Amino acid sequence: MQGLLDEVKLLEESPVAFCMRRTIALTATTKHLRALKELIYECNNAESHGDMILSQVSQQLCNTDLLLRLIKLLKSLEFEARKDVVQIFNNVLIRRLGSLTPTVDYVCSKPEILFQLMDSLNNPTITFYCGQMLRMCIRFEELNRIILHSKKFYDLFHMLDAPTFDVRGEILQVVNKLLVTHQPLIANFLEQNYNEFFDRYYEMLTSDNYVTRRMSVETLSAMLLKPSNIMSMKRYVSCATNLKVIMNMMRDNKCKHYVIELFHIFKLFVGNPSKPKEVLKILVLNQERLATMLRKIPTYLEITNVAIIDEMYYVSVLVESLKLEPEEAAA
Protein backbone atom coordinates (compact mmCIF):
# COMPACT_ATOMS: atom_id res chain seq x y z
CA MET A 1 0.00 0.00 0.00
CA GLN A 2 2.83 2.40 0.83
CA GLY A 3 4.26 2.01 -2.67
CA LEU A 4 0.93 2.98 -4.20
CA LEU A 5 0.65 5.98 -1.88
CA ASP A 6 4.12 7.16 -2.89
CA GLU A 7 3.32 6.94 -6.61
CA VAL A 8 -0.01 8.70 -6.18
CA LYS A 9 1.74 11.53 -4.34
CA LEU A 10 4.22 11.81 -7.22
CA LEU A 11 1.38 12.02 -9.73
CA GLU A 12 -0.35 14.70 -7.68
CA GLU A 13 2.85 16.73 -7.58
CA SER A 14 3.76 16.24 -11.27
CA PRO A 15 1.22 18.20 -13.33
CA VAL A 16 3.21 18.07 -16.58
CA ALA A 17 1.60 15.29 -18.59
CA PHE A 18 4.64 14.06 -20.50
CA CYS A 19 7.51 14.46 -18.06
CA MET A 20 9.57 11.29 -17.50
CA ARG A 21 8.98 11.30 -13.76
CA ARG A 22 5.22 11.22 -14.27
CA THR A 23 5.41 8.50 -16.92
CA ILE A 24 7.38 6.24 -14.58
CA ALA A 25 4.92 6.95 -11.76
CA LEU A 26 1.95 6.04 -13.98
CA THR A 27 3.51 2.70 -14.88
CA ALA A 28 4.30 1.96 -11.25
CA THR A 29 0.79 2.97 -10.18
CA THR A 30 -0.69 0.51 -12.66
CA LYS A 31 1.39 -2.31 -11.18
CA HIS A 32 0.48 -1.39 -7.60
CA LEU A 33 -3.23 -1.18 -8.43
CA ARG A 34 -3.15 -4.57 -10.13
CA ALA A 35 -1.47 -6.09 -7.08
CA LEU A 36 -4.00 -4.45 -4.74
CA LYS A 37 -6.92 -5.69 -6.82
CA GLU A 38 -5.54 -9.24 -6.81
CA LEU A 39 -5.04 -9.08 -3.03
CA ILE A 40 -8.66 -8.01 -2.56
CA TYR A 41 -9.87 -10.83 -4.80
CA GLU A 42 -7.77 -13.32 -2.81
CA CYS A 43 -9.22 -12.00 0.44
CA ASN A 44 -12.75 -12.42 -0.88
CA ASN A 45 -12.02 -16.04 -1.78
CA ALA A 46 -9.90 -16.91 1.26
CA GLU A 47 -11.31 -19.32 3.82
CA SER A 48 -9.45 -17.73 6.73
CA HIS A 49 -7.81 -14.40 7.58
CA GLY A 50 -9.20 -12.87 4.36
CA ASP A 51 -11.70 -10.68 6.19
CA MET A 52 -9.04 -9.33 8.52
CA ILE A 53 -6.66 -8.46 5.67
CA LEU A 54 -9.46 -6.86 3.64
CA SER A 55 -10.51 -4.86 6.68
CA GLN A 56 -6.97 -3.51 7.06
CA VAL A 57 -6.76 -2.66 3.35
CA SER A 58 -10.11 -0.87 3.41
CA GLN A 59 -9.14 1.06 6.52
CA GLN A 60 -5.90 2.21 4.90
CA LEU A 61 -7.73 3.29 1.75
CA CYS A 62 -10.07 5.40 3.85
CA ASN A 63 -7.53 6.76 6.33
CA THR A 64 -5.29 8.01 3.51
CA ASP A 65 -8.20 9.29 1.37
CA LEU A 66 -6.74 7.14 -1.39
CA LEU A 67 -10.14 6.39 -2.94
CA LEU A 68 -10.84 10.07 -3.53
CA ARG A 69 -7.29 10.75 -4.69
CA LEU A 70 -7.44 7.93 -7.24
CA ILE A 71 -10.78 9.18 -8.56
CA LYS A 72 -9.30 12.66 -9.01
CA LEU A 73 -6.39 11.12 -10.93
CA LEU A 74 -8.56 8.71 -12.92
CA LYS A 75 -8.37 10.56 -16.24
CA SER A 76 -4.56 10.50 -16.06
CA LEU A 77 -4.22 6.80 -15.25
CA GLU A 78 -3.51 4.09 -17.78
CA PHE A 79 -6.38 2.04 -19.22
CA GLU A 80 -5.87 -1.06 -17.06
CA ALA A 81 -5.35 1.09 -13.97
CA ARG A 82 -8.73 2.75 -14.46
CA LYS A 83 -10.44 -0.63 -14.59
CA ASP A 84 -8.63 -1.72 -11.44
CA VAL A 85 -9.67 1.44 -9.57
CA VAL A 86 -13.30 0.58 -10.31
CA GLN A 87 -12.87 -2.99 -9.08
CA ILE A 88 -11.06 -1.90 -5.92
CA PHE A 89 -13.61 0.83 -5.15
CA ASN A 90 -16.64 -1.40 -5.70
CA ASN A 91 -15.24 -4.31 -3.72
CA VAL A 92 -14.31 -2.30 -0.64
CA LEU A 93 -17.59 -0.36 -0.83
CA ILE A 94 -19.76 -3.47 -0.51
CA ARG A 95 -17.61 -4.99 2.26
CA ARG A 96 -19.68 -5.77 5.33
CA LEU A 97 -18.62 -6.09 8.94
CA GLY A 98 -21.62 -7.81 10.45
CA SER A 99 -24.49 -5.42 9.73
CA LEU A 100 -22.11 -2.51 9.13
CA THR A 101 -20.68 -1.19 5.86
CA PRO A 102 -17.58 0.77 6.96
CA THR A 103 -16.62 2.10 3.53
CA VAL A 104 -20.17 3.31 2.91
CA ASP A 105 -19.99 5.15 6.24
CA TYR A 106 -16.69 6.67 5.13
CA VAL A 107 -18.16 7.88 1.83
CA CYS A 108 -21.11 9.36 3.76
CA SER A 109 -18.64 11.33 5.83
CA LYS A 110 -16.78 12.42 2.70
CA PRO A 111 -19.48 13.19 0.07
CA GLU A 112 -16.81 14.84 -2.08
CA ILE A 113 -16.18 11.33 -3.41
CA LEU A 114 -19.72 11.20 -4.80
CA PHE A 115 -19.54 14.73 -6.17
CA GLN A 116 -16.18 14.07 -7.84
CA LEU A 117 -17.66 11.00 -9.53
CA MET A 118 -20.68 13.01 -10.68
CA ASP A 119 -18.56 15.83 -12.09
CA SER A 120 -16.31 13.32 -13.84
CA LEU A 121 -19.25 11.79 -15.70
CA ASN A 122 -18.91 14.73 -18.07
CA ASN A 123 -15.46 13.55 -19.18
CA PRO A 124 -15.82 11.10 -22.12
CA THR A 125 -12.49 9.47 -21.23
CA ILE A 126 -13.65 8.26 -17.81
CA THR A 127 -17.45 8.53 -17.86
CA PHE A 128 -17.84 4.73 -18.11
CA TYR A 129 -15.70 4.09 -15.03
CA CYS A 130 -17.35 6.82 -12.95
CA GLY A 131 -20.79 5.55 -13.95
CA GLN A 132 -19.91 2.06 -12.69
CA MET A 133 -18.76 3.38 -9.32
CA LEU A 134 -21.75 5.70 -8.93
CA ARG A 135 -24.24 2.94 -9.69
CA MET A 136 -22.59 0.81 -7.03
CA CYS A 137 -22.90 3.70 -4.56
CA ILE A 138 -26.58 4.11 -5.39
CA ARG A 139 -27.24 0.57 -4.17
CA PHE A 140 -26.87 2.02 -0.67
CA GLU A 141 -29.80 4.18 0.39
CA GLU A 142 -27.72 6.57 2.48
CA LEU A 143 -25.50 7.40 -0.50
CA ASN A 144 -28.49 7.68 -2.82
CA ARG A 145 -30.00 10.18 -0.36
CA ILE A 146 -26.87 12.35 -0.32
CA ILE A 147 -26.88 12.59 -4.12
CA LEU A 148 -30.60 13.32 -4.42
CA HIS A 149 -30.52 16.11 -1.86
CA SER A 150 -27.37 17.75 -3.20
CA LYS A 151 -27.19 20.63 -5.66
CA LYS A 152 -25.12 18.33 -7.85
CA PHE A 153 -28.17 16.18 -8.61
CA TYR A 154 -29.69 18.72 -10.98
CA ASP A 155 -26.30 19.31 -12.57
CA LEU A 156 -26.75 15.85 -14.09
CA PHE A 157 -29.72 17.19 -16.07
CA HIS A 158 -27.61 20.01 -17.50
CA MET A 159 -24.84 17.58 -18.40
CA LEU A 160 -27.25 15.78 -20.74
CA ASP A 161 -26.49 18.53 -23.26
CA ALA A 162 -23.09 16.91 -23.74
CA PRO A 163 -22.44 16.09 -27.41
CA THR A 164 -20.94 12.69 -26.58
CA PHE A 165 -23.25 9.67 -26.71
CA ASP A 166 -21.29 7.79 -24.02
CA VAL A 167 -21.60 10.67 -21.55
CA ARG A 168 -25.36 11.02 -22.06
CA GLY A 169 -25.86 7.27 -21.77
CA GLU A 170 -23.96 7.00 -18.49
CA ILE A 171 -25.75 10.00 -16.98
CA LEU A 172 -29.16 8.63 -17.94
CA GLN A 173 -28.34 5.26 -16.40
CA VAL A 174 -27.25 6.97 -13.17
CA VAL A 175 -30.41 9.11 -13.07
CA ASN A 176 -32.54 6.02 -13.64
CA LYS A 177 -30.90 4.16 -10.77
CA LEU A 178 -31.23 7.17 -8.48
CA LEU A 179 -34.97 7.41 -9.12
CA VAL A 180 -36.09 3.78 -8.99
CA THR A 181 -33.81 1.95 -6.55
CA HIS A 182 -35.02 2.95 -3.06
CA GLN A 183 -38.76 3.50 -3.21
CA PRO A 184 -39.57 5.09 0.20
CA LEU A 185 -36.65 7.50 -0.29
CA ILE A 186 -37.76 8.42 -3.82
CA ALA A 187 -41.40 8.84 -2.80
CA ASN A 188 -40.44 11.28 -0.06
CA PHE A 189 -38.04 13.14 -2.35
CA LEU A 190 -40.65 13.58 -5.09
CA GLU A 191 -43.29 14.83 -2.66
CA GLN A 192 -40.90 17.37 -1.14
CA ASN A 193 -39.40 18.55 -4.43
CA TYR A 194 -42.23 17.93 -6.88
CA ASN A 195 -42.27 21.25 -8.76
CA GLU A 196 -38.53 21.68 -9.12
CA PHE A 197 -37.96 18.05 -10.08
CA PHE A 198 -40.66 17.81 -12.73
CA ASP A 199 -39.79 21.21 -14.18
CA ARG A 200 -36.31 19.83 -14.81
CA TYR A 201 -37.65 16.47 -15.95
CA TYR A 202 -39.89 18.16 -18.52
CA GLU A 203 -36.74 19.35 -20.29
CA MET A 204 -35.53 15.75 -20.54
CA LEU A 205 -38.85 14.51 -21.92
CA THR A 206 -38.89 17.20 -24.60
CA SER A 207 -35.20 16.93 -25.47
CA ASP A 208 -34.18 16.85 -29.12
CA ASN A 209 -32.01 13.84 -28.37
CA TYR A 210 -33.65 10.45 -28.99
CA VAL A 211 -31.76 8.54 -26.28
CA THR A 212 -32.52 11.19 -23.66
CA ARG A 213 -36.24 11.16 -24.51
CA ARG A 214 -36.48 7.39 -24.55
CA MET A 215 -34.71 6.74 -21.25
CA SER A 216 -36.58 9.64 -19.62
CA VAL A 217 -39.90 8.10 -20.62
CA GLU A 218 -38.85 4.65 -19.40
CA THR A 219 -37.76 6.05 -16.04
CA LEU A 220 -40.90 8.18 -15.69
CA SER A 221 -43.12 5.19 -16.44
CA ALA A 222 -41.30 3.10 -13.83
CA MET A 223 -41.60 5.89 -11.23
CA LEU A 224 -45.28 6.68 -11.73
CA LEU A 225 -46.32 3.02 -11.64
CA LYS A 226 -44.67 2.40 -8.26
CA PRO A 227 -47.36 2.23 -5.52
CA SER A 228 -45.10 4.18 -3.17
CA ASN A 229 -45.19 7.17 -5.56
CA ILE A 230 -48.97 7.40 -5.69
CA MET A 231 -49.14 10.96 -4.32
CA SER A 232 -46.74 12.30 -6.94
CA MET A 233 -48.44 10.23 -9.64
CA LYS A 234 -51.80 11.83 -8.80
CA ARG A 235 -50.28 15.30 -9.11
CA TYR A 236 -48.61 14.41 -12.39
CA VAL A 237 -51.78 13.08 -14.06
CA SER A 238 -53.77 16.10 -12.88
CA CYS A 239 -51.72 18.41 -15.10
CA ALA A 240 -53.02 19.14 -18.61
CA THR A 241 -49.55 20.11 -19.84
CA ASN A 242 -48.20 16.70 -18.88
CA LEU A 243 -51.05 15.01 -20.74
CA LYS A 244 -50.33 17.02 -23.89
CA VAL A 245 -46.66 16.05 -23.79
CA ILE A 246 -47.46 12.35 -23.49
CA MET A 247 -50.15 12.46 -26.20
CA ASN A 248 -47.87 14.28 -28.63
CA MET A 249 -45.12 11.74 -28.05
CA MET A 250 -47.51 8.83 -28.60
CA ARG A 251 -48.45 10.28 -31.99
CA ASP A 252 -44.84 10.97 -32.96
CA ASN A 253 -43.39 8.28 -35.20
CA LYS A 254 -39.96 8.98 -33.67
CA CYS A 255 -41.27 7.60 -30.36
CA LYS A 256 -42.61 4.31 -31.70
CA HIS A 257 -39.91 2.20 -30.03
CA TYR A 258 -41.02 3.27 -26.56
CA VAL A 259 -44.72 3.79 -27.18
CA ILE A 260 -45.63 1.03 -24.70
CA GLU A 261 -43.94 2.98 -21.89
CA LEU A 262 -45.82 6.09 -23.06
CA PHE A 263 -49.05 4.11 -23.02
CA HIS A 264 -48.45 3.04 -19.41
CA ILE A 265 -48.19 6.73 -18.49
CA PHE A 266 -51.17 7.75 -20.64
CA LYS A 267 -53.47 5.13 -19.07
CA LEU A 268 -52.91 6.78 -15.68
CA PHE A 269 -54.50 9.99 -16.99
CA VAL A 270 -57.47 8.04 -18.35
CA GLY A 271 -57.89 5.96 -15.21
CA ASN A 272 -57.72 8.91 -12.82
CA PRO A 273 -61.15 9.00 -11.11
CA SER A 274 -60.73 12.68 -10.20
CA LYS A 275 -59.73 14.23 -13.51
CA PRO A 276 -59.45 18.04 -13.50
CA LYS A 277 -61.74 19.57 -16.12
CA GLU A 278 -58.78 20.68 -18.26
CA VAL A 279 -57.51 17.09 -18.48
CA LEU A 280 -60.97 15.67 -19.12
CA LYS A 281 -61.64 18.22 -21.84
CA ILE A 282 -58.43 17.33 -23.71
CA LEU A 283 -59.29 13.63 -23.58
CA VAL A 284 -62.87 14.16 -24.76
CA LEU A 285 -61.95 16.54 -27.58
CA ASN A 286 -59.41 14.00 -28.84
CA GLN A 287 -61.23 10.80 -27.91
CA GLU A 288 -61.90 9.55 -31.44
CA ARG A 289 -58.28 9.97 -32.54
CA LEU A 290 -56.97 8.54 -29.28
CA ALA A 291 -59.22 5.47 -29.40
CA THR A 292 -58.31 4.81 -33.03
CA MET A 293 -54.61 5.19 -32.31
CA LEU A 294 -54.73 2.81 -29.34
CA ARG A 295 -56.41 0.15 -31.47
CA LYS A 296 -53.96 0.56 -34.34
CA ILE A 297 -50.75 0.56 -32.30
CA PRO A 298 -50.60 -3.25 -31.76
CA THR A 299 -50.89 -3.93 -35.49
CA TYR A 300 -48.64 -1.07 -36.54
CA LEU A 301 -45.86 -2.07 -34.15
CA GLU A 302 -46.50 -5.82 -34.45
CA ILE A 303 -47.10 -6.19 -30.72
CA THR A 304 -47.71 -9.82 -29.77
CA ASN A 305 -48.14 -9.44 -26.01
CA VAL A 306 -51.81 -10.31 -25.53
CA ALA A 307 -52.02 -8.55 -22.15
CA ILE A 308 -50.77 -5.26 -23.67
CA ILE A 309 -53.14 -5.56 -26.65
CA ASP A 310 -56.12 -6.20 -24.35
CA GLU A 311 -55.12 -3.33 -22.07
CA MET A 312 -54.83 -0.90 -24.99
CA TYR A 313 -58.26 -1.92 -26.22
CA TYR A 314 -59.74 -1.53 -22.74
CA VAL A 315 -58.24 1.96 -22.36
CA SER A 316 -59.55 2.91 -25.82
CA VAL A 317 -63.06 1.95 -24.67
CA LEU A 318 -62.62 4.03 -21.52
CA VAL A 319 -61.56 7.02 -23.62
CA GLU A 320 -64.65 6.67 -25.81
CA SER A 321 -66.88 6.58 -22.73
CA LEU A 322 -65.63 9.90 -21.36
CA LYS A 323 -68.10 12.79 -21.40
CA LEU A 324 -68.13 16.43 -20.46
CA GLU A 325 -70.87 17.97 -18.41
CA PRO A 326 -72.81 20.62 -20.40
CA GLU A 327 -71.26 23.50 -18.48
CA GLU A 328 -67.75 22.02 -18.98
CA ALA A 329 -68.31 21.58 -22.72
CA ALA A 330 -69.39 25.21 -23.01
CA ALA A 331 -66.37 26.50 -21.09
Secondary structure, 3 states (H helix, E strand, C coil): CHHHHHHHHHHHHCCCCCCHHHHHHHHHHHHHHHHHHHHHHHHHHCCCCHHHHHHHHHHHHHHCCHHHHHHHHHHHCCHHHHHHHHHHHHHHHCCCECCECHHHHHHHHCCHHHHHHHHHCCCCCCHHHHHHHHHHHHCCHHHHHHHHCCCHHHHHHHHCCCCCHHHHHHHHHHHHHHHHCCHHHHHHHHHHCHHHHHHHHHHHHCCCCHHHHHHHHHHHHHHHCCHHHHHHHHHHCCCHHHHHHHHHHHHCHHHHHHHHHHHHHHHHHHHCCCCCHHHHHHHHHCHHHHHHHHHHHHHHCCCCCHHHHHHHHHHHHHHHHCCCCHHHHHC
